[in-house]
Structure formats: structure tokens, C-alpha cells
Amino acid sequence: MHRRTDLLHEQINLTGEKIWKIRNHAGQFEKLSGKQFEKLFYI
């Protein structure tokens, strides 16, 4: 159970990094539609 929690936290941290990178490069994605942005985000 503890190990599962650690894995979950790792996933959250990776997602946070991805969000930060997307925000950091927001200018590149400005012109994308919502659906394109969602596809990018969920890849």
C-alpha cells in the first residue's frame, strides 16, 4: 500500500512537470484549439 502511494506521488510529480513545461512554452500553444491542447496534454 505504501509503495502504491509512492508511485501515485511520482505520477503526480511527472504530471506537474509536464504542466510546468506546457505553461513555460505557452506561447507555442496559444493558437491551438482546446481539443488539440487536450491531445497534447494527455499524450
LOZADO-460939 format. One record per residue: residue in one letter; x, z, y of N, C-alpha, C in turn. Coordinates in pm, whole numbers, plus 32768, in hexadecimal, padded with zeros to 4 digits. Last residue first. Layout:
% residues N
<tidren res="a" n_X="X" n_Z="Z" n_Y="Y" ca_X="X" ca_Z="Z" ca_Y="Y" c_X="X" c_Z="Z" c_Y="Y"/>
...
% end
This chain:
% residues 43
<tidren res="i" n_X="7F9D" n_Z="76A5" n_Y="8528" ca_X="7FFD" ca_Z="7669" ca_Y="84C9" c_X="8066" c_Z="76D1" c_Y="84A2"/>
<tidren res="y" n_X="7F03" n_Z="7713" n_Y="85EE" ca_X="7EEC" ca_Z="7742" ca_Y="8565" c_X="7F49" c_Z="7703" c_Y="84FF"/>
<tidren res="f" n_X="7F56" n_Z="7697" n_Y="86DC" ca_X="7F63" ca_Z="7727" ca_Y="86CE" c_X="7F5B" c_Z="7752" c_Y="863C"/>
<tidren res="l" n_X="7F11" n_Z="758D" n_Y="86B3" ca_X="7F9C" ca_Z="75B3" ca_Y="86CC" c_X="7FB1" c_Z="7645" c_Y="86AC"/>
<tidren res="k" n_X="7DFB" n_Z="75AC" n_Y="86A1" ca_X="7E48" ca_Z="7574" ca_Y="8630" c_X="7EDA" c_Z="759B" c_Y="863C"/>
<tidren res="e" n_X="7DC1" n_Z="760D" n_Y="87A4" ca_X="7DA5" ca_Z="765F" ca_Y="872D" c_X="7DF5" c_Z="762E" c_Y="86B5"/>
<tidren res="f" n_X="7E08" n_Z="752E" n_Y="883C" ca_X="7E51" ca_Z="75AB" ca_Y="884E" c_X="7E3D" c_Z="7605" c_Y="87D5"/>
<tidren res="q" n_X="7D45" n_Z="747D" n_Y="87E8" ca_X="7DD2" ca_Z="745D" ca_Y="87CE" c_X="7E26" c_Z="74DB" c_Y="87D9"/>
<tidren res="k" n_X="7C63" n_Z="7502" n_Y="884A" ca_X="7C73" ca_Z="74EE" ca_Y="87B9" c_X="7D03" c_Z="74CC" c_Y="8797"/>
<tidren res="g" n_X="7C8B" n_Z="74FF" n_Y="8964" ca_X="7C81" ca_Z="757D" ca_Y="8919" c_X="7C9C" c_Z="756B" c_Y="8886"/>
<tidren res="s" n_X="7D7B" n_Z="73FC" n_Y="89BB" ca_X="7CF3" ca_Z="7433" ca_Y="89B0" c_X="7CF6" c_Z="74B4" c_Y="895F"/>
<tidren res="l" n_X="7EA3" n_Z="7408" n_Y="8A84" ca_X="7E60" ca_Z="73FF" ca_Y="8A03" c_X="7DD2" c_Z="7436" c_Y="8A0A"/>
<tidren res="k" n_X="7F25" n_Z="743A" n_Y="8B6E" ca_X="7ECB" ca_Z="73C7" ca_Y="8B6C" c_X="7E81" c_Z="73B7" c_Y="8AE7"/>
<tidren res="e" n_X="7FCD" n_Z="751A" n_Y="8B3C" ca_X="7F64" ca_Z="751E" ca_Y="8BA1" c_X="7EF9" c_Z="74B3" c_Y="8B8E"/>
<tidren res="f" n_X="80A9" n_Z="751A" n_Y="8AA4" ca_X="802B" ca_Z="7514" ca_Y="8A5C" c_X="7FB2" c_Z="7510" c_Y="8ABA"/>
<tidren res="q" n_X="8182" n_Z="7531" n_Y="8B4A" ca_X="8180" ca_Z="74C0" ca_Y="8AEE" c_X="80F5" c_Z="74AD" c_Y="8AB0"/>
<tidren res="g" n_X="814F" n_Z="7624" n_Y="8BC9" ca_X="814E" ca_Z="75A9" ca_Y="8C16" c_X="8143" c_Z="752D" c_Y="8BBE"/>
<tidren res="a" n_X="8187" n_Z="76E8" n_Y="8B09" ca_X="80FC" ca_Z="76C5" ca_Y="8B27" c_X="80EF" c_Z="7641" c_Y="8B73"/>
<tidren res="h" n_X="825E" n_Z="775A" n_Y="8A91" ca_X="8261" ca_Z="76C8" ca_Y="8AA2" c_X="81D7" c_Z="7693" c_Y="8AC8"/>
<tidren res="n" n_X="8214" n_Z="7862" n_Y="8A82" ca_X="8292" ca_Z="7842" ca_Y="8AC6" c_X="829A" c_Z="77AD" c_Y="8AE6"/>
<tidren res="r" n_X="8138" n_Z="7855" n_Y="89DC" ca_X="8126" ca_Z="7878" ca_Y="8A6A" c_X="819F" c_Z="784F" c_Y="8ABC"/>
<tidren res="i" n_X="81C0" n_Z="7815" n_Y="88F0" ca_X="815B" ca_Z="77B9" ca_Y="8926" c_X="8144" c_Z="77D5" c_Y="89BA"/>
<tidren res="k" n_X="825F" n_Z="78FA" n_Y="88D5" ca_X="829E" ca_Z="7877" ca_Y="88E3" c_X="823D" c_Z="7812" c_Y="891F"/>
<tidren res="w" n_X="8197" n_Z="79BE" n_Y="88B7" ca_X="81F5" ca_Z="79C6" ca_Y="8927" c_X="8236" c_Z="793E" c_Y="8940"/>
<tidren res="i" n_X="8121" n_Z="7969" n_Y="87C9" ca_X="80D1" ca_Z="796D" ca_Y="8844" c_X="812E" c_Z="796C" c_Y="88BD"/>
<tidren res="k" n_X="81FC" n_Z="7993" n_Y="871E" ca_X="81C4" ca_Z="790C" ca_Y="872D" c_X="8173" c_Z="7904" c_Y="87AE"/>
<tidren res="e" n_X="8219" n_Z="7AA6" n_Y="8731" ca_X="8287" ca_Z="7A4F" ca_Y="875B" c_X="8253" c_Z="79C3" c_Y="8776"/>
<tidren res="g" n_X="8124" n_Z="7AF4" n_Y="86C0" ca_X="8144" ca_Z="7B18" ca_Y="8749" c_X="81B3" c_Z="7AC0" c_Y="8783"/>
<tidren res="t" n_X="814E" n_Z="7A9A" n_Y="85BC" ca_X="80E3" ca_Z="7A60" ca_Y="860C" c_X="80FB" c_Z="7A7B" c_Y="86A0"/>
<tidren res="l" n_X="821A" n_Z="7B49" n_Y="8571" ca_X="8234" ca_Z="7AB8" ca_Y="8573" c_X="81CC" c_Z="7A71" c_Y="85C9"/>
<tidren res="n" n_X="818E" n_Z="7C3E" n_Y="8582" ca_X="8204" ca_Z="7C26" ca_Y="85D7" c_X="8223" c_Z="7B92" c_Y="85E2"/>
<tidren res="i" n_X="80D0" n_Z="7C16" n_Y="84BA" ca_X="80A4" ca_Z="7C2B" ca_Y="8544" c_X="8118" c_Z="7C0F" c_Y="85A4"/>
<tidren res="q" n_X="8177" n_Z="7C08" n_Y="83DB" ca_X="8125" ca_Z="7B94" ca_Y="83FF" c_X="80F8" c_Z="7B9F" c_Y="8490"/>
<tidren res="e" n_X="81DD" n_Z="7D0E" n_Y="83DD" ca_X="8238" ca_Z="7C9C" ca_Y="83EA" c_X="81EC" c_Z="7C20" c_Y="8417"/>
<tidren res="h" n_X="80F3" n_Z="7D9E" n_Y="83AD" ca_X="8138" ca_Z="7DAE" ca_Y="842E" c_X="8199" c_Z="7D3B" c_Y="8447"/>
<tidren res="l" n_X="80C6" n_Z="7D48" n_Y="82A7" ca_X="8064" ca_Z="7D2B" ca_Y="830F" c_X="80A4" c_Z="7D35" c_Y="8399"/>
<tidren res="l" n_X="81A2" n_Z="7DB7" n_Y="8228" ca_X="8192" ca_Z="7D25" ca_Y="822A" c_X="8131" c_Z="7CFC" c_Y="8298"/>
<tidren res="d" n_X="8166" n_Z="7EC7" n_Y="824B" ca_X="81E1" ca_Z="7E8E" ca_Y="8285" c_X="81D6" c_Z="7DF6" c_Y="8290"/>
<tidren res="t" n_X="807F" n_Z="7ED8" n_Y="81B1" ca_X="8078" ca_Z="7EF4" ca_Y="8240" c_X="80F1" c_Z="7EB8" c_Y="8287"/>
<tidren res="r" n_X="80EA" n_Z="7EA9" n_Y="80B2" ca_X="8088" ca_Z="7E4D" ca_Y="80EC" c_X="807F" c_Z="7E5D" c_Y="8184"/>
<tidren res="r" n_X="8183" n_Z="7F90" n_Y="8093" ca_X="81C6" ca_Z="7F0E" ca_Y="8099" c_X="816A" c_Z="7EA5" c_Y="80D7"/>
<tidren res="h" n_X="80BF" n_Z="8051" n_Y="807D" ca_X="811B" ca_Z="8056" ca_Y="80EF" c_X="815F" c_Z="7FCE" c_Y="8103"/>
<tidren res="m" n_X="8053" n_Z="8000" n_Y="7F88" ca_X="8000" ca_Z="8000" ca_Y="8000" c_X="8057" c_Z="8000" c_Y="807E"/>
% end
